[in-house]
Each structure stands twice: as structure tokens, then as C-alpha cells.
């Protein structure tokens, strides 16, 4: 009998282990991959080198993130993983890179950067609590005098160049493998794995560190790179949300963001919203729903993430 109990205990332990680690596809000391959530988790720190060249950079930064031996003096974050390791992790998540900005030789016009997009967040310990922000919050836009706008960063994969470390002259590798500069703040930078999609980012010296939020230099951080995948949000909004144009307000904002689904008044006084699209756009809609139209008063927004269905052709109002 006692052997049966022992075997059962071992079985339960093994099942628990499988459940606990089933989301992790691969990990080592520098990088972890969550296949289910489509995330890459990195270890790093706030760059110790920020401000080293302020005499001529005047506080401006060019990169959100670099790896070992990258341009740390112009980067907010320094991660332990290399650009090559991050590139491999994106491949393991079955995400193919797009293309960096390029020049059309025939027309002499720039071809914009394109590719799949990701959401980057940063967390650290502060006053015995975990603080988590979007990476953009760590930057200050000198023109708007506000934190950088939240964006979905473009995964271009970096321009290709000859691998100078091997004799074969026909082998090309991403430029970022050599520089370890990983996330650029400029959409015009072809050398990094990820770039800022905002057209305004092509301007020089647009961003500085946001001293209101940025923790002390050298602070250990965890960085999450999440694929901006399609999903569905089921949302319930409560408060003064009926008879105030809330459904119309939702449809206008959802349409602007390219989101499909519907808004519906429920008999209990709440508004039901089913929305499908890219995660970044969906949560931009949620931000608007928390505000609502002028006559409304939103008390609570309950959100449930669901699988993408693709069954909606537009965003409508249901009765």
C-alpha cells in the first residue's frame, strides 16, 4: 500500500512539473522563451554608461536596448543576451523578420521599414515592490515634453552584411550580430533588430532618459519582448455607460485603430465589447474606453483575453 502511495506522489509531482513549465519552450541564464504567450524574457540592467558623453550628446540617446559591448553610452537598457541569441529566440517563436529601411536605387526614395511588431516592457524592484512599465515610459520626448508614445516596435531583423569572421565570401549575417545594438529609437536605422515605427523618430536627438521614472543606473531589470499577436478581448464596462453614446464612441475609436467586433448594451446596465485585432491596438482602445464619451462615467472595465477568431468583418453596434 505504501508503495502505491509513493508511486502516486511521484506521479502527481511529475504532472505538476509539466504543468508549471509547459509554457517555457527554451531557456538559459540570459534568455527565456514563453511559447504560449509568445514572449522573450531577458535579464539586464539600466545602462551604467548613460551620460558618459553628455558634453556632446547633450543627454540624447539613440537606442532603447543593446547587448554586451553594444553602444551602452547611448542605450537605456543593457541586456545579457546577444543580438544573435535574441534573433534565434524570435525564430523559435516562429516570427520571421521583415526588412529595415532601404533606398530604392531607381527612384532614389526610401523604402520604409516593415515587419512583425512587438511590445516591450520593463520591470524592476523598487521599495520592496515590483514596478512594471512599458519601455517607452523610460524615455522623454524633448519636443512634446512627454514620455515617448507607446508603440509596437518593428522587427526588421537588421540589414544583412558579409560575415567577416569566416573565409566564405558568400555568407551574410544581420549587422546587429556584430554591433549588439538591438532596439533603435530611429525608424531610419537599418542596423538593429528592432526599430521605432514613429515617422518623427527619424529626427536626431529626439529622446532623452525620463528621470521621473528611470531607476538608478545599474539597476537590475527584467525585459519582456512580446509578439504583438492577434487576439480577442471580451470587455464589460460598468457605470453611467448607457444612453450616453458609449457604443458609438467605441465604434469610432475601434475603427480608427483597425479593430473589428461589436459593442452592445446589456440588460444589467453594462456595455459589452468584443474586439479583435493586434494586442497593442486593442489596449489602445481599452485606454479610450476607460475614459468614455463626455456624458459618461466609467466605474469599472473588466477585461478577458481570448483566442482570435477572425469572424468579424468590421466593428458594429448590436442591440
N, C-alpha and C positions, 0 to 999 in steps of 0.2 A: 504493500500500500504506500509506504513512504517513498519507494522508487517512482511510483506513478505520480505522486505529488511533485517530486523533484523534476521529472520529465516535463510535467505541466508547467512548472515555474520557469524552466528554461525556454519552453515554447512561448510563453507569454512575454518573456524578456526579448526574445528574438523578434516577435511581431511588433513590440513597442519600438524596438530599434529601427525596424524597417519603416514604420510609420513616421518616426521622428526625423529620419534622414532621407525620406523618399524624394523630397524636392531638390536635394543637392545632387547635381549631376557630376560635379568635379570641384576639388578644392586643394589648395596647398597653403603655405604660410602667407603668400602675398595676395591671393585672389580666390574667390569662391563664386560658384555659379549656381543660381537657383533656376532650374529649367522650367518649373511650373509658373513662377512669377516672371520669368524672362528678365532676370536681373543678374548683374555682376556686382559683387561686393568687394571693395578694395580697402586695404589699410593704408593710412598715410598720415600727413600732418599739415598744419598751416606752415607755409614756407618760412624757414628761418632767414632766408636771404632777401625777403621783401624790404625794400628801402635802401639796399646797398648802393644803388646808383641814382638816388633821388636828385643829385646835383644836376643831372642832365635829363633824367626820365620824368622828373617832377611828380613822382608818385604814380605815374601811369603804369598799367600792367597790360600785357599782351596775351597772356594765357590764363585760362581757368585752372588748368592742370598739366603737370609734367611728371615724368618718371625720373628714375635715378639718372643724375648727370644731365638732366634737361636744363632749360633756362629758368632755374629756380628764382632768380632775382626778379623775373617778370611774371611769375606764376603765383596764384593764390594758394594752390594745393600742390603738394608733392606726394606721390603715391609710391609704394614699394614695388609694385609691378611695373614691368616694362611695356612699351607700346606693342611689342611683338606678342606678349602674353595676353594683353587686352584684345588685340586683333584676333588671336586664336580663340579667346573666350566668346567673342561675338560670332565666330564661325560655329562654335559648339552650340550656340543658341539658334543656329540656322538663320543668321542675319547676314545678308550679303552687302558689302559696301557699295555706295553709289559712286559719284565722281566729284572731285574737287573742282573749283573754279578753273576755267581754261580759256584760251584765246582761240577764236575762230580765225585761222590764217587767211581765209578767203575774204571775210567781211571785216576783219580786224575788230571784231566785237567780242566782249566777254561772254562766255557760256557759264551761266550761274551754277553754283554748287548744287548737287542734288543727292538724294539717298534716303534711306530709312532714318527715322528720328528716335531720339532717346530723351529721357528725363533724368536729370542728375540731382541728387540730394546729398546733404552732408549732415552728419551728426557727431556730437562730442559731449563729454561730461562737463557740466558747469554747476557749481553749488550743489553737488551731490545729486543732480538731476540730468537726464539725457535731453539735450536740446537738438532738435532736428529742423533744418531749413532747406529750401531749395538753394542750389549752388549760386543762382543768380543773386540771391539776397546778400551774398558776401561782397557784392560789387556795387559801386556808386557811379551813376551816370553823371558826368560833370555838366552836361547840357540841360538835362531835366532836373538835376539836383535831387534825384530819387534813386532808390535801388534799381538795378537792372531789371527790365521787364522779364517775366517768366517766359521761357521759350522751350521748344523741343529742338535739341541740338541735332544737326545733320551729321550722320555717319558717312563721311566720304571715303574713309579708308586710306586717305593720303595719296598724293601723286606717286607714280612708280618711277624708280630710278635704278640704274645699274648697281648691282651688288659688287662693291669694290673689294670685298674680302675674299672673293673666290676668283679663280682663273677663268672660268667660263664667262665669256663676254656677253652671252645672251640671257643671263639670269637677272631679272628685275625684282626689286623688293620695294615696299612702301617707304617713302622718305622718312616717315616717323620712326622706323626701326633704328635709324642711325642717330636721330636727334633726341628721341624720347620726349618730344613735345607732343602732348596728347590731345588737349582741348584748346582750340584757339578762340579768342574773343572776336576775331575778324572773319567775316564770310569770304574775304578775298585771300585767305591763307590756304595754299594748297598742300602744305607740308604736314599737317596734323591729321589725326584720325577723325576728330570731330570738329565742327565749326559752328559759330553763332549764325543763325539764319537771318538775323535782322539786317536789312539793307544799310541802315545807319552805321553798322559796325565796321564798314569799310573806312570810316573816318579814323584818323590817328588820335591817340591819346584820349579816347572817349571814356575809358573806365579807370577808376581807382578803387582801392580797397575800401570797403564800408566799415569804418571804425566803430560805428554804432552797434554792429553785430559781430564783427570778426573777433574770434577769441585770440588770446595771446599767441605770438609767433611760436612755432614749435609744438603747439597743442596737438595731441594725437586725435585723429578723426577717422570716421568710417564713411566711405563714399559709396553710394549706390548708383549704378548706371542701369536704368530700367528701359527696356524697349517700349516705345510709345505704341503699343499694340491696340488693335480694335477691341472694343468691349461694349457691354451694355450696362447702363446704370438704371436701377429702379429707385425712384426718389419719391418720398412723401413729404409735402410741405404743409405745415400747420400754422395757424394764426389767422389774421384777417387776410385771407387769400382768395376768397370767392366774392364775385360782384365788384372786383376792382381791376379787371383786365389782366389778371395774372397769366391766364393761358395764352392770350395774345402776346404779352410781354415775353413769355417763354418761347413761343414760336419765332418771334422776330430775332431774338438772341441766338437761338439754336440754328436758324437758317444762316445767319451771318457766319457762324462757326462751322458750317458744313455738317451739322448733326441731324440725324433722322430719328423719327419716333413720334411721340404724341404727348399732349397734356390733357388731363381730364379732371373735371370736378367730381368729387366723391360725396356720397350722401352724409358723411360724417363731418363735412366742412373742410376737409383737406383737399389738396391738389395732388394728383398722381401724375408723375412724369416718367415716361420710359424713353430713354435716349441712347442712341448708338452712334459710335464714332471712335476716333482716336482718344486715348486717355487724357492727353494734355488738353484737347478741345473740350472734352466732357467736363473736366474740373474747372475749366474757364467758365462754362455755363453754370456750374454749381455756384461759383462766386457771384454771378449775377442773380441767381435765384435766392441767395441769402439776403440780397438787398431788396429785390422785387420792385414793381412799379410804385410810383409815388403814393397812391392812396393805400397801399398795402402795409401790413405789419407782420413780418415773418418771425414766428416764435421758435420754430424748430425745423431742421432739414435732416431727414433720415435717409441714408444712402446705402444701397446694397449693390455690390459689383456682381455682374452676371456675365455669362458667356455671350459673345457676339453672335447674332443670328442672321443679319443681313436681309431681314424680311421687310424692312421699311424702305419706301421709295422717296419719302420726303418727311417733313415734320408737320403734323397736323393737330387739329383740336378735335377732341372727342366729347360727346355729350352723354 
